[in-house]
Amino acid sequence: MSNGLLGSLLYPTQIKRKVFISYHHGNDQRFYNEFSRVFINIYNVISDSSLDRTIDSDDPEYILRRIREKYITGSSCTIVLCGSETPNRKYVDWEIKATLDKKHGLIGVKLPTSIFSQQGKVIVPDRLYDNIQSGYALWIDWEALTVEYLKQCIELANSKPALLINNSRPMMRRNRG
């Protein structure tokens, strides 16, 4: 038995969890880049590579199926980076819907670029809000992200009972704003 095989038997390689990252590419790419840089050795980070360019269709049901098949299947959790334009993006809504359809964990992350309502609350995608309110989705702050904290949040998000999922809203048909 070679040392390499013996070493792998004694110290098994930890399998990286796959996490899907949903965000507004135009405004929040730098946060995605930073997230990837920090967590690349811990997680297999997947993003949609800007769906409007990769899936050439205007059919929402087809696009939703492609999101589920190509990006969500195989991941264990979706992390939504919530900046100022995130609530207005139809693809973010569709990615959240696909995540909930698969009953995967869901975490919203408040970015420093988030916007606030007149009541002082962060404005998030409606479908994410519904699931934060139901207790299914977690809501965390960008500044609080550490390797250990994110690991705990992903495990907690994945342990939430599916009966808490609220996926009743109609899909956004177009971007707002």
N, C-alpha and C positions, 0 to 999 in steps of 0.2 A: 504494500500500500504506500503510495507516495505521500510525502509531507503535505502536499496541496490537498489531497483527498482527506487525509487524516485531520488536517486543520479545519476543513469544511465540516467534517463530522463533529468535531469537538466544539467548534464555534460556528454554528449554522448562520448563514447569511439571513439577515432580517429582510423580509419581503416589504418593499415600499408600498404603502397604500397609494392608490391613485386618487387624486382630488381634481375636480373640475373647477376652473376659475371662470366666473362670469363677471364681466365688467364692460364699461364703455371705453372702447379702444381709443376714441378721439381725445378724451380728457384724462383717462386714468392709466394709460399704458405704463407710465413711470412707476406706479404702485405695483402693477403686475410684474414689471421687471425686477423691482426690489423684492417682492414676495418670492419670485422664482429664485433669485440669487441666494436669499437666506435659507429657503426651505428645499432647494433642489436635492440635497443629499439625504433628506428625510422622506420626501414624498415624490411620487411621479406626478408632476404638475402638468395638467392638460388644460389648454384653452381652446377656444373655437376658431382662432386665426381669422377673426372677422367673418362671420357667417355670410354676410351679404356678398362677399367675394367668392367664398368657397362653395356655396350651394346656389346654383343658378336657377332659381325658381321663384315665382310669386305665389305659389300654392302653400298657405300656412300649414296645412295638414301634412303635406309632403316634407316640408322643412322641419316640422316637429318630429316626424318619424326619423329623419336623417340626424337630428340632434341626439335623439335617444340612441340610435344605432351607432353613430360614429364617435360621439363624445361622452355621453352619460353612461352607457353600458360599459361595465368594467371599472368604473370609478366607484368610490364608496360614499363620497360626500361632495356637495357643491358649495363653494365659497363665493359669495357675491360681494365684490368690492364696490361699496356704495359711495359714489361721488356725486357731484352736482347734477349730472345728466343721466345717471343710471336709472332713476325712476321713469324716465321718458323713453327708454329704448325697448322696442318690441322684442328684439332677440333676447334681451335679458329676461323679460317676462316669459318667453318661450322656453328658455333654458331652465328657469325655475320650475315651470310647469312640467317639463320632461323629467326633472329631478324628482318631483313629487309623484309623478306617474310611476316611477321606478321605486318609490319609497326609500330613497337614499337620504342621508343626512343633509341638512341645510343650515348654513351659517352665513349671516350677514356681517360684514365688517364696515364700520363707520370710518370713512376716510377723512383726512383733514379738509378735503374739498367738498364735503357734504353741505347741503343747504338745509335751512331750518324753516319750519312753518312759523306763522305769527304767534303760535302758542309755545314756540321754543323747542319743538320736537324735530328730530331729523326726518327729512322726507326720504322714504325708501320706496322701492317698487311695491305696488299694491299687493301682489301675490306673496311677496316676502313678508310684508306687514301682517297680512292675514295669519300667516304661520308663526310669526313671532307672538302675536296675540293669542293664538291657540295653544302655545307652549311647544310646538313642534320645532320651530327654527330657533337657533341661538342668535344673539346680537352681541357683538364684541367690538371693542375699539382698536383701531389700527395701532395706536401707541402701546397697547397691552400685548401685542403679539410677540411671543417668544416661542421657541421650539417646544418647550414643555407645556406651555399653556395651550398652544394650538393642538398639540397631541391630545390633551385632555378634552378640549372642545370637540374635536372630531369624534372621539370615542363616545362622548355624551350625545352628540347629534345623531350618531348611528344607533344609539340605544333607545331613542325616542319611539314610543308606540305609534304605529301608522294610523291609529284611530284619531290622532290629533291633527292629521293632515287636513288642510282646507285648500282644496284646489278647484273651487266652485266658480271662480270668476271666468268670464269669457276671455279668450286670448286677445291681447292687443292686436289690432289690425294694422296700425301704423305708428310710427314714432310721434311723440307729442313734442310740441315746442319748436 
